Amino acid sequence: MSQVLDTPPPTATTPADDDLAALAARHGLTVSGARPSLPEYVRQLWARRHFIAAFSTARLTSQYSQAKLGQVWQVMTPLLNAAVYFLIFGVLLGTKRGVPDYVPFLVTGVFVWTFTQSSILAGTRAISGNQGLVRALHFPRAALPISFCLQQLQQLLFSMAALVVILLAFGVPVAFSWVLAIPALILQFTFNAGMAMFMARLGAKTPDIAQLMPFVLRTWMYISGVMWSIDHLLSQHNDLPSWVGPVLQANPAAVYIDLMRFALIDSFHASQLPHHVWLIATGWALLAGVGGFIYFWKAEETYGRG
């Protein structure tokens, strides 16, 4: 007996990727969460500038909402740090010797350094610590580290009011050079924002970096002349290797600290600054600001996944 085998009907083939891409494009579909071009990304950030400002202000307001003294801690925290550093370094270790107006010198250094330190720490956790927000809403993720840096700038401006009182109390006169604090802060904010975006991408991929950063930043603080004068150290120790002086003076944290001291303290002279200090400060701001922004943008579509 013969057996007739029916030929099975032809199976549907899977469309090629090119066909799917053409089909999606024909109906106006785009990849979800795709990274926009760099100019478009900048435009999106600018369109959300009001959100960035409001978000940073809201975080600043809520930061000490559970404390009885409230926003007073914005000023008290760096002041208490300065008092501890004065006792340990200024009195016990004698770093105040040879440094005129040491208290204004120290407090200025602590306030300016705290701005950089807090910006980088907040930036490190900007993505990894806000995964719910990142996954729930579509917005340019750079808004988070930038808003955290803006929050730290607002906190610094509150502290500057206390700094002015300290300067006047220790006999530092009001001078026209105080205006130079404005461009110095703009350059420092640009540097801090770039570093925050750089660290935000690293922290999003490896959250354990947030545990390491306090140790790195503490080491950076000790070599940045926050509690001691780099110029005084170099003049007292001529036996140091020739490369130590330029490295210490070109350190970006030290550059912004000394620029602020030069602007606010009349006994801190231009001779204590490295040559071409404004050019160095601008270079660090552009290198960190532009480089950190591009580095962060390149991983835009990966944030919140995994």
Backbone as numpy.savetxt, mean C-alpha at the origin, in Angstrom:
# Nx Ny Nz CAx CAy CAz Cx Cy Cz
-30.72 -69.11 -41.59 -31.59 -67.92 -41.59 -30.69 -66.69 -41.59
-31.02 -65.78 -42.43 -30.21 -64.56 -42.51 -30.68 -63.55 -41.50
-29.75 -62.80 -41.07 -30.05 -61.77 -40.06 -29.71 -60.41 -40.64
-30.64 -59.52 -40.60 -30.44 -58.19 -41.13 -30.02 -57.26 -40.00
-28.89 -56.66 -40.17 -28.40 -55.70 -39.17 -28.75 -54.30 -39.61
-29.49 -53.64 -38.76 -29.84 -52.25 -39.09 -28.66 -51.34 -38.85
-28.42 -50.50 -39.72 -27.35 -49.50 -39.56 -27.81 -48.44 -38.58
-27.07 -48.23 -37.48 -27.52 -47.22 -36.49 -27.51 -45.83 -37.10
-28.43 -45.04 -36.66 -28.48 -43.67 -37.20 -27.21 -42.91 -36.84
-26.80 -41.99 -37.64 -25.57 -41.22 -37.35 -25.75 -40.41 -36.07
-24.73 -40.44 -35.23 -24.75 -39.68 -33.98 -24.36 -38.24 -34.23
-24.91 -37.37 -33.38 -24.59 -35.93 -33.52 -23.16 -35.69 -33.06
-22.43 -34.97 -33.78 -21.04 -34.66 -33.44 -20.99 -33.38 -32.61
-20.00 -33.36 -31.75 -19.82 -32.18 -30.90 -19.29 -31.02 -31.73
-19.90 -29.85 -31.65 -19.41 -28.72 -32.45 -17.99 -28.36 -32.05
-17.23 -27.92 -33.01 -15.86 -27.49 -32.74 -15.89 -26.22 -31.90
-14.77 -26.00 -31.20 -14.68 -24.81 -30.35 -14.85 -23.54 -31.16
-14.31 -23.55 -32.39 -14.44 -22.36 -33.23 -15.89 -22.08 -33.57
-16.67 -23.17 -33.80 -18.09 -22.98 -34.09 -18.84 -22.42 -32.88
-18.48 -22.92 -31.67 -19.11 -22.40 -30.46 -18.76 -20.94 -30.24
-17.52 -20.58 -30.49 -17.10 -19.19 -30.32 -17.84 -18.28 -31.29
-18.00 -18.78 -32.55 -18.72 -17.98 -33.54 -20.18 -17.84 -33.17
-20.77 -18.94 -32.65 -22.17 -18.89 -32.23 -22.36 -17.91 -31.08
-21.45 -17.93 -30.09 -21.55 -17.01 -28.96 -21.40 -15.57 -29.40
-20.45 -15.35 -30.30 -20.23 -13.98 -30.78 -21.43 -13.47 -31.56
-22.08 -14.38 -32.32 -23.24 -13.97 -33.12 -24.39 -13.52 -32.25
-24.49 -14.11 -31.06 -25.59 -13.76 -30.15 -25.16 -12.81 -29.03
-23.97 -12.23 -29.15 -23.52 -11.23 -28.19 -23.09 -11.76 -26.85
-22.72 -13.05 -26.76 -22.28 -13.64 -25.51 -20.79 -13.43 -25.32
-20.36 -13.22 -24.08 -18.95 -13.03 -23.76 -18.58 -13.95 -22.61
-17.30 -14.14 -22.41 -16.80 -14.98 -21.33 -17.09 -14.30 -20.00
-17.67 -15.06 -19.06 -17.98 -14.50 -17.74 -16.70 -14.22 -16.98
-16.56 -13.00 -16.47 -15.39 -12.65 -15.68 -14.12 -12.48 -16.48
-14.23 -12.31 -17.79 -13.04 -12.16 -18.61 -12.32 -10.86 -18.27
-11.00 -10.89 -18.39 -10.22 -9.71 -18.08 -10.38 -8.68 -19.18
-10.79 -7.46 -18.83 -10.89 -6.41 -19.86 -9.51 -5.91 -20.25
-9.46 -5.14 -21.31 -8.20 -4.52 -21.70 -7.77 -3.52 -20.62
-6.49 -3.17 -20.63 -5.99 -2.28 -19.60 -6.68 -0.91 -19.62
-6.85 -0.26 -20.80 -7.58 1.02 -20.80 -9.01 0.88 -20.30
-9.68 -0.22 -20.69 -11.05 -0.43 -20.24 -11.10 -0.66 -18.73
-10.10 -1.36 -18.22 -10.03 -1.62 -16.79 -9.88 -0.33 -16.01
-9.03 0.57 -16.51 -8.86 1.88 -15.87 -10.17 2.66 -15.91
-10.87 2.57 -17.06 -12.15 3.28 -17.18 -13.17 2.74 -16.18
-13.22 1.42 -16.02 -14.14 0.83 -15.06 -13.82 1.26 -13.63
-12.54 1.32 -13.30 -12.14 1.78 -11.96 -12.57 3.22 -11.73
-12.33 4.07 -12.72 -12.70 5.48 -12.58 -14.22 5.63 -12.42
-14.99 4.80 -13.12 -16.44 4.86 -13.00 -16.91 4.47 -11.61
-16.08 3.73 -10.88 -16.44 3.29 -9.53 -15.68 4.05 -8.45
-15.20 5.22 -8.78 -14.41 6.01 -7.82 -15.23 6.38 -6.59
-16.53 6.62 -6.77 -17.37 6.98 -5.62 -17.55 5.78 -4.68
-17.67 4.59 -5.27 -17.75 3.38 -4.45 -16.45 3.18 -3.66
-15.32 3.39 -4.32 -14.02 3.21 -3.64 -13.92 4.16 -2.45
-14.30 5.42 -2.65 -14.21 6.40 -1.57 -15.19 6.06 -0.44
-16.41 5.68 -0.80 -17.42 5.36 0.22 -17.04 4.09 0.98
-16.49 3.11 0.28 -16.12 1.85 0.92 -14.99 2.07 1.92
-14.01 2.87 1.53 -12.89 3.14 2.44 -13.35 3.92 3.67
-14.24 4.89 3.48 -14.74 5.67 4.60 -15.57 4.81 5.55
-16.38 3.91 4.98 -17.20 3.02 5.81 -16.32 2.08 6.63
-15.26 1.56 6.04 -14.36 0.68 6.77 -13.64 1.45 7.88
-13.25 2.69 7.60 -12.58 3.49 8.61 -13.51 3.78 9.77
-14.77 4.07 9.48 -15.74 4.39 10.53 -16.02 3.17 11.41
-16.11 1.99 10.77 -16.45 0.78 11.52 -15.26 0.14 12.21
-14.04 0.59 11.90 -12.85 -0.06 12.42 -12.81 -0.07 13.94
-13.17 1.05 14.55 -13.13 1.16 16.01 -14.53 1.33 16.60
-15.55 0.83 15.89 -16.92 1.05 16.35 -17.22 0.33 17.66
-16.48 -0.75 17.95 -16.72 -1.50 19.19 -15.92 -0.95 20.37
-15.01 -0.04 20.12 -14.19 0.53 21.19 -14.89 1.73 21.81
-14.74 1.89 23.12 -15.40 2.99 23.81 -14.86 4.35 23.38
-13.57 4.42 23.08 -12.99 5.69 22.64 -13.19 5.93 21.15
-13.69 4.92 20.44 -14.05 5.09 19.05 -12.88 5.54 18.18
-13.13 6.60 17.39 -12.15 7.06 16.41 -10.91 7.68 17.04
-10.93 7.90 18.35 -9.74 8.44 19.03 -8.56 7.50 18.86
-8.83 6.19 18.69 -7.74 5.22 18.52 -7.00 5.41 17.21
-7.61 6.10 16.25 -6.89 6.40 15.01 -5.65 7.22 15.29
-5.71 8.07 16.31 -4.56 8.90 16.67 -3.76 8.25 17.79
-4.46 7.61 18.73 -3.79 7.05 19.89 -2.84 5.90 19.53
-3.22 5.07 18.56 -2.40 3.90 18.23 -1.00 4.29 17.76
-0.85 5.16 16.74 0.51 5.55 16.36 1.23 6.35 17.44
0.49 7.12 18.25 1.13 7.88 19.33 1.70 6.94 20.39
0.97 5.90 20.73 1.46 4.93 21.70 2.67 4.18 21.15
2.63 3.85 19.87 3.80 3.21 19.25 5.02 4.13 19.33
4.80 5.42 19.04 5.91 6.38 19.11 6.45 6.48 20.52
5.57 6.44 21.54 6.02 6.51 22.93 6.88 5.30 23.29
6.48 4.11 22.82 7.26 2.90 23.10 8.62 2.99 22.41
8.64 3.43 21.16 9.91 3.53 20.43 10.82 4.58 21.07
10.22 5.66 21.58 11.03 6.69 22.23 11.70 6.13 23.48
10.96 5.36 24.27 11.52 4.78 25.49 12.64 3.79 25.16
12.40 2.91 24.19 13.36 1.85 23.90 14.55 2.38 23.11
14.26 3.07 22.02 15.35 3.48 21.13 15.94 4.83 21.52
15.06 5.79 21.83 15.56 7.12 22.14 16.26 7.20 23.48
15.69 6.57 24.52 16.24 6.67 25.86 17.22 5.54 26.16
16.76 4.29 26.01 17.61 3.16 26.39 18.76 2.93 25.43
18.50 3.03 24.14 19.56 2.78 23.15 20.26 4.06 22.70
19.73 5.20 23.08 20.41 6.47 22.82 20.41 6.94 21.39
19.42 6.54 20.57 19.40 6.99 19.19 19.03 8.46 19.05
18.55 9.08 20.13 18.19 10.50 20.03 19.42 11.41 20.08
20.57 10.87 20.50 21.78 11.71 20.56 22.19 12.15 19.16
22.41 13.44 19.03 22.82 14.00 17.75 21.69 14.26 16.78
20.45 14.05 17.20 19.29 14.26 16.33 18.45 15.40 16.90
18.49 16.59 16.31 17.68 17.70 16.82 16.19 17.40 16.71
15.41 17.95 17.63 13.95 17.77 17.61 13.60 16.29 17.48
14.15 15.49 18.38 14.01 14.05 18.22 12.56 13.58 18.33
11.77 14.17 19.21 10.38 13.72 19.35 9.59 13.99 18.06
9.61 15.21 17.49 8.96 15.39 16.20 9.55 14.50 15.11
10.88 14.31 15.14 11.56 13.43 14.20 11.00 12.01 14.30
10.85 11.50 15.51 10.37 10.14 15.73 8.89 10.00 15.38
8.07 10.91 15.85 6.63 10.81 15.62 6.32 10.89 14.12
7.00 11.78 13.42 6.81 11.87 11.96 7.16 10.55 11.30
8.29 9.96 11.69 8.69 8.69 11.12 7.69 7.58 11.40
7.18 7.52 12.62 6.22 6.47 12.99 4.93 6.64 12.20
4.41 7.87 12.10 3.15 8.09 11.40 3.28 7.73 9.92
4.36 8.18 9.29 4.53 7.93 7.86 4.78 6.45 7.60
5.59 5.81 8.44 5.83 4.38 8.27 4.55 3.57 8.48
3.73 3.94 9.46 2.48 3.23 9.72 1.57 3.27 8.50
1.59 4.36 7.77 0.80 4.48 6.54 1.21 3.41 5.53
2.51 3.26 5.31 2.99 2.24 4.37 2.73 0.84 4.89
3.05 0.60 6.15 2.89 -0.73 6.72 1.43 -1.19 6.68
0.52 -0.34 7.12 -0.89 -0.71 7.16 -1.46 -0.91 5.76
-1.01 -0.11 4.80 -1.50 -0.25 3.42 -1.10 -1.61 2.85
0.15 -2.00 3.07 0.62 -3.27 2.52 -0.06 -4.45 3.21
-0.20 -4.38 4.53 -0.88 -5.46 5.26 -2.34 -5.60 4.81
-3.02 -4.48 4.68 -4.42 -4.52 4.24 -4.51 -5.03 2.81
-3.57 -4.62 1.96 -3.58 -5.09 0.58 -3.35 -6.58 0.47
-2.52 -7.13 1.34 -2.25 -8.56 1.29 -3.51 -9.38 1.49
-4.43 -8.88 2.30 -5.68 -9.59 2.59 -6.86 -9.05 1.79
-6.61 -8.15 0.85 -7.71 -7.48 0.14 -8.59 -8.47 -0.61
-8.01 -9.45 -1.27 -8.78 -10.43 -2.03 -9.09 -11.65 -1.17
-8.08 -12.23 -0.53 -8.28 -13.45 0.23 -9.22 -13.24 1.42
-9.28 -12.05 1.96 -10.15 -11.78 3.10 -11.52 -11.28 2.73
-11.80 -11.13 1.44 -13.10 -10.62 0.98 -13.65 -11.48 -0.15
-13.48 -12.80 -0.02 -13.91 -13.70 -1.08 -15.42 -13.63 -1.31
-16.18 -13.44 -0.25 -17.63 -13.35 -0.42 -18.02 -12.20 -1.32
-17.42 -11.04 -1.10 -17.70 -9.87 -1.93 -17.21 -10.08 -3.35
-16.02 -10.65 -3.48 -15.43 -10.86 -4.81 -16.29 -11.81 -5.64
-16.81 -12.87 -5.02 -17.59 -13.86 -5.76 -19.03 -13.42 -6.00
-19.54 -12.54 -5.17 -20.95 -12.14 -5.27 -21.17 -11.02 -6.28
-20.21 -10.13 -6.41 -20.41 -8.94 -7.24 -19.35 -8.86 -8.32
-19.74 -8.27 -9.44 -18.80 -8.07 -10.54 -18.32 -6.62 -10.54
-17.06 -6.41 -10.30 -16.45 -5.08 -10.29 -14.95 -5.26 -10.47
-14.23 -4.23 -10.90 -12.78 -4.37 -11.01 -12.15 -4.60 -9.64
-11.46 -5.71 -9.49 -10.99 -6.13 -8.16 -9.94 -5.18 -7.59
-9.28 -4.41 -8.43 -8.30 -3.44 -7.92 -8.95 -2.40 -7.03
-10.28 -2.28 -7.10 -10.97 -1.33 -6.22 -10.75 -1.66 -4.76
-10.55 -2.95 -4.44 -10.39 -3.34 -3.03 -9.05 -2.87 -2.46
-7.90 -3.26 -3.02 -6.64 -2.76 -2.43 -6.52 -1.24 -2.49
-7.06 -0.61 -3.53 -6.99 0.84 -3.62 -7.82 1.48 -2.51
-9.00 0.94 -2.27 -9.85 1.50 -1.21 -9.23 1.30 0.17
-8.53 0.18 0.38 -7.87 -0.04 1.65 -6.73 0.97 1.85
-6.01 1.28 0.78 -4.95 2.30 0.89 -5.55 3.68 1.14
-6.68 3.95 0.52 -7.35 5.22 0.76 -7.82 5.32 2.20
-8.26 4.21 2.77 -8.63 4.17 4.19 -7.44 4.52 5.06
-6.27 3.97 4.76 -5.07 4.26 5.55 -4.63 5.71 5.37
-4.84 6.27 4.18 -4.52 7.68 3.97 -5.43 8.56 4.83
-6.71 8.23 4.87 -7.62 9.00 5.71 -7.22 8.91 7.18
-6.80 7.73 7.60 -6.37 7.58 8.98 -5.12 8.40 9.25
-4.20 8.44 8.28 -2.99 9.25 8.44 -3.35 10.73 8.56
-4.31 11.19 7.79 -4.69 12.60 7.86 -5.26 12.95 9.23
-5.99 12.02 9.85 -6.44 12.24 11.23 -5.23 12.37 12.16
-4.24 11.49 11.96 -3.06 11.51 12.81 -2.23 12.77 12.60
-2.27 13.33 11.39 -1.49 14.52 11.10 -1.92 15.70 11.97
-3.20 15.71 12.35 -3.66 16.78 13.25 -2.92 16.71 14.58
-2.75 15.48 15.10 -1.99 15.31 16.33 -0.52 15.63 16.11
-0.01 15.30 14.93 1.39 15.59 14.63 1.65 17.09 14.63
0.74 17.87 14.08 0.90 19.32 14.06 0.96 19.86 15.49
0.11 19.34 16.37 0.13 19.78 17.77 1.48 19.45 18.40
2.01 18.27 18.13 3.31 17.87 18.68 4.42 18.77 18.15
4.39 19.07 16.86 5.41 19.95 16.28 5.40 21.31 16.95
4.22 21.88 17.12 4.12 23.20 17.73 4.51 23.15 19.20
4.14 22.07 19.89 4.46 21.95 21.31 5.96 21.86 21.56
6.71 21.30 20.60 8.16 21.18 20.74 8.92 22.28 20.01
8.21 23.36 19.70 8.88 24.55 19.19 9.19 24.55 17.72
8.61 23.64 16.95 8.83 23.64 15.49 7.88 24.66 14.88
8.39 25.70 14.21 7.51 26.75 13.69 6.78 26.32 12.43
5.65 26.95 12.20 4.92 26.76 10.95 5.75 27.38 9.83
5.92 26.67 8.73 6.75 27.15 7.63 6.07 26.85 6.31
6.48 27.59 5.30 5.92 27.38 3.95 6.27 25.99 3.43
7.36 25.42 3.94 7.78 24.09 3.48 6.77 23.01 3.83
5.84 23.30 4.73 4.81 22.31 5.08 3.98 21.92 3.86
3.91 22.82 2.88 3.15 22.53 1.65 3.75 21.33 0.92
5.07 21.12 1.09 5.71 19.99 0.42 5.20 18.64 0.91
4.51 18.64 2.04 3.94 17.39 2.53 2.88 16.85 1.58
2.22 17.72 0.82 1.16 17.28 -0.09 1.70 16.41 -1.22
2.70 16.90 -2.01 3.23 16.01 -3.06 3.92 14.78 -2.49
4.53 14.90 -1.31 5.17 13.73 -0.69 4.13 12.66 -0.38
2.97 13.07 0.15 1.92 12.11 0.47 1.30 11.51 -0.80
1.18 12.30 -1.85 0.65 11.77 -3.12 1.56 10.69 -3.68
2.87 10.96 -3.65 3.82 9.98 -4.14 3.81 8.73 -3.27
3.74 8.92 -1.95 3.72 7.77 -1.06 2.44 6.96 -1.25
1.30 7.62 -1.42 0.05 6.90 -1.64 0.13 6.07 -2.92
0.71 6.62 -3.97 0.86 5.88 -5.22 1.73 4.66 -5.02
2.83 4.83 -4.30 3.71 3.70 -3.99 2.98 2.65 -3.17
2.29 3.08 -2.12 1.58 2.15 -1.25 0.49 1.38 -2.00
-0.25 2.08 -2.86 -1.31 1.43 -3.61 -0.74 0.37 -4.55
0.38 0.69 -5.20 1.01 -0.29 -6.07 1.48 -1.51 -5.32
2.11 -1.29 -4.16 2.57 -2.41 -3.34 1.38 -3.23 -2.81
0.29 -2.55 -2.47 -0.89 -3.25 -1.98 -1.49 -4.14 -3.07
-1.53 -3.65 -4.31 -2.05 -4.46 -5.41 -1.12 -5.63 -5.71
0.17 -5.39 -5.65 1.14 -6.47 -5.86 0.94 -7.57 -4.81
0.83 -7.17 -3.55 0.67 -8.14 -2.48 -0.73 -8.77 -2.49
-1.73 -8.04 -3.00 -3.08 -8.60 -3.06 -3.12 -9.80 -4.00
-2.42 -9.71 -5.13 -2.39 -10.87 -6.04 -1.65 -12.03 -5.41
-0.51 -11.76 -4.75 0.22 -12.84 -4.09 -0.62 -13.45 -2.96
-1.28 -12.59 -2.19 -2.09 -13.07 -1.08 -3.31 -13.85 -1.54
-3.86 -13.52 -2.71 -5.00 -14.26 -3.24 -4.60 -15.67 -3.62
-3.39 -15.84 -4.12 -2.91 -17.15 -4.54 -2.35 -17.95 -3.37
-1.65 -17.26 -2.45 -1.03 -17.92 -1.30 -1.40 -17.15 -0.04
-2.51 -17.48 0.60 -2.95 -16.72 1.78 -1.95 -16.74 2.94
-1.07 -17.75 2.98 -0.11 -17.82 4.08 0.87 -16.65 4.09
0.97 -15.94 2.97 1.86 -14.78 2.91 1.44 -13.74 3.95
0.15 -13.67 4.25 -0.33 -12.70 5.24 0.28 -12.96 6.61
0.62 -14.21 6.91 1.25 -14.53 8.20 2.72 -14.15 8.21
3.33 -14.11 7.05 4.76 -13.80 6.95 5.03 -12.30 6.92
4.09 -11.53 6.37 4.33 -10.12 6.11 4.66 -9.30 7.36
4.05 -9.53 8.53 4.45 -8.73 9.70 5.94 -8.82 10.02
6.53 -9.98 9.83 7.97 -10.13 10.09 8.80 -9.39 9.04
8.37 -9.48 7.78 9.07 -8.76 6.71 8.98 -7.26 6.94
7.80 -6.76 7.28 7.61 -5.33 7.47 8.34 -4.82 8.71
8.42 -5.64 9.76 9.16 -5.22 10.95 10.65 -5.06 10.62
11.19 -5.98 9.84 12.59 -5.86 9.41 12.79 -4.62 8.56
11.85 -4.38 7.65 11.92 -3.20 6.78 11.89 -1.92 7.61
11.07 -1.89 8.65 10.98 -0.71 9.50 12.32 -0.41 10.17
13.00 -1.45 10.66 14.24 -1.24 11.40 15.36 -0.67 10.52
15.29 -0.90 9.21 16.35 -0.39 8.32 15.92 0.89 7.59
14.75 1.43 7.97 14.22 2.59 7.24 14.40 3.90 7.98
15.11 3.90 9.10 15.36 5.15 9.81 14.14 5.72 10.49
13.22 4.87 10.92 12.04 5.36 11.62 12.42 5.90 12.99
13.25 5.16 13.71 13.63 5.54 15.08 15.02 6.15 15.17
15.76 6.15 14.08 17.13 6.67 14.10 17.41 7.39 12.79
18.44 8.21 12.80 18.78 9.03 11.64 19.78 8.30 10.75
19.42 8.06 9.51 20.33 7.41 8.56 21.55 8.30 8.33
21.31 9.59 8.17 22.42 10.53 7.93 23.39 10.53 9.11
22.87 10.53 10.33 23.72 10.52 11.52 24.51 9.22 11.61
23.87 8.10 11.29 24.56 6.81 11.32 25.73 6.78 10.34
25.51 7.26 9.12 26.55 7.21 8.10 27.71 8.14 8.44
27.39 9.27 9.10 28.47 10.19 9.46 29.29 9.68 10.64
28.71 8.81 11.47 29.40 8.29 12.64 30.17 7.00 12.36
29.79 6.30 11.27 30.41 5.00 10.98 30.98 5.04 9.56
32.20 5.53 9.47 32.85 5.62 8.17 33.39 4.28 7.68
33.38 3.28 8.57 33.93 1.98 8.21 32.92 1.06 7.54
31.70 1.54 7.33 30.69 0.72 6.67 31.04 0.53 5.20
30.65 -0.58 4.59 30.88 -0.77 3.14 30.25 0.36 2.34
30.84 0.69 1.23 30.43 1.85 0.44 29.00 1.75 -0.07
28.50 0.53 -0.24 27.16 0.36 -0.80 26.05 0.54 0.24
26.40 0.51 1.54 25.37 0.56 2.58 24.64 1.90 2.57
25.38 3.00 2.48 24.77 4.32 2.51 23.75 4.53 1.40
24.14 4.33 0.13 23.16 4.52 -0.95 21.94 3.61 -0.84
22.14 2.38 -0.40 21.01 1.45 -0.27 20.04 1.93 0.81
20.58 2.34 1.96 19.72 2.82 3.04 18.96 4.08 2.63
19.65 4.99 1.95 19.02 6.25 1.58 18.02 6.11 0.45
18.24 5.13 -0.45 17.32 4.92 -1.56 16.15 4.01 -1.21
16.17 3.45 -0.01 15.04 2.64 0.47 13.76 3.47 0.38
12.73 2.99 -0.34 11.54 3.84 -0.56 10.87 4.29 0.73
10.80 3.42 1.74 10.18 3.85 3.00 10.97 5.00 3.62
12.30 4.91 3.60 13.14 5.97 4.16 13.00 7.26 3.34
12.87 7.14 2.03 12.73 8.31 1.17 11.48 9.10 1.54
10.35 8.42 1.68 9.10 9.13 1.99 9.08 9.66 3.42
9.69 8.93 4.34 9.78 9.40 5.72 10.62 10.67 5.79
11.78 10.66 5.16 12.68 11.82 5.22 12.12 13.00 4.45
11.39 12.75 3.36 10.73 13.86 2.66 9.72 14.55 3.56
8.98 13.78 4.33 8.01 14.37 5.24 8.71 15.12 6.37
9.81 14.57 6.87 10.57 15.28 7.90 11.14 16.58 7.36
11.64 16.55 6.15 12.18 17.77 5.53 11.09 18.82 5.37
9.86 18.38 5.03 8.77 19.32 4.83 8.30 19.94 6.14
8.29 19.18 7.24 7.65 19.62 8.47 8.60 20.13 9.54
9.84 19.63 9.58 10.75 19.95 10.68 11.86 20.85 10.16
11.96 22.06 10.69 12.93 23.03 10.16 14.37 22.63 10.45
14.62 21.80 11.46 15.99 21.38 11.77 16.45 20.21 10.90
15.54 19.64 10.12 15.91 18.57 9.19 16.22 19.22 7.85
17.50 19.25 7.48 17.96 20.03 6.34 18.05 19.19 5.07
18.11 19.89 3.94 18.20 19.22 2.65 19.47 18.39 2.52
20.52 18.77 3.24 21.78 18.01 3.18 21.63 16.60 3.74
20.58 16.35 4.51 20.34 15.03 5.08 19.58 14.11 4.13
19.15 14.66 3.01 18.43 13.87 2.02 19.39 13.35 0.96
19.07 12.22 0.33 19.90 11.74 -0.78 19.79 12.69 -1.98
20.77 12.65 -2.84 20.73 13.49 -4.04 19.55 13.08 -4.92
18.91 14.09 -5.55 17.78 13.86 -6.45 16.64 13.10 -5.74
16.35 13.51 -4.50 15.41 12.75 -3.69 14.01 12.76 -4.29
13.59 13.89 -4.88 12.25 13.93 -5.48 12.18 13.02 -6.70
13.25 12.94 -7.44 13.29 12.04 -8.59 13.22 10.59 -8.13
13.93 10.27 -7.05 13.89 8.91 -6.50 12.48 8.59 -6.00
11.86 9.52 -5.28 10.51 9.30 -4.76 9.51 9.10 -5.89
9.64 9.88 -6.96 8.75 9.73 -8.12 9.00 8.40 -8.82
10.27 8.02 -8.94 10.59 6.75 -9.58 10.01 5.56 -8.83
10.13 5.56 -7.49 9.55 4.48 -6.70 8.03 4.45 -6.84
7.40 5.63 -6.85 5.95 5.70 -6.98 5.48 5.14 -8.32
6.18 5.51 -9.40 5.79 5.02 -10.73 6.07 3.53 -10.87
7.23 3.10 -10.37 7.59 1.69 -10.48 6.59 0.81 -9.74
6.29 1.17 -8.49 5.36 0.36 -7.69 3.92 0.56 -8.17
3.53 1.82 -8.43 2.15 2.10 -8.79 1.75 1.47 -10.12
2.52 1.75 -11.17 2.20 1.22 -12.49 2.47 -0.29 -12.54
3.65 -0.70 -12.03 3.98 -2.12 -12.05 3.02 -2.96 -11.24
2.67 -2.51 -10.03 1.73 -3.25 -9.21 0.34 -3.32 -9.82
-0.08 -2.23 -10.46 -1.40 -2.21 -11.10 -1.47 -3.21 -12.25
-0.45 -3.21 -13.11 -0.44 -4.14 -14.25 -0.33 -5.58 -13.77
0.51 -5.82 -12.77 0.67 -7.17 -12.23 -0.65 -7.68 -11.65
-1.39 -6.82 -10.97 -2.68 -7.21 -10.41 -3.70 -7.43 -11.52
-3.73 -6.56 -12.51 -4.70 -6.64 -13.60 -4.55 -7.93 -14.40
-3.34 -8.42 -14.58 -3.10 -9.61 -15.38 -3.77 -10.85 -14.79
-4.04 -10.85 -13.50 -4.71 -12.00 -12.87 -6.16 -11.69 -12.52
-6.73 -10.67 -13.13 -8.08 -10.21 -12.77 -9.11 -11.33 -12.83
-9.07 -12.16 -13.87 -10.12 -13.16 -14.05 -9.95 -14.38 -13.13
-8.86 -14.44 -12.38 -8.64 -15.58 -11.48 -9.11 -15.31 -10.06
-9.38 -14.06 -9.70 -9.74 -13.75 -8.32 -11.15 -14.28 -8.01
-11.26 -14.94 -6.87 -12.56 -15.47 -6.45 -12.83 -16.86 -6.96
-11.94 -17.44 -7.73 -12.14 -18.79 -8.24 -11.35 -19.79 -7.43
-11.74 -21.05 -7.50 -11.01 -22.09 -6.82 -11.51 -22.32 -5.39
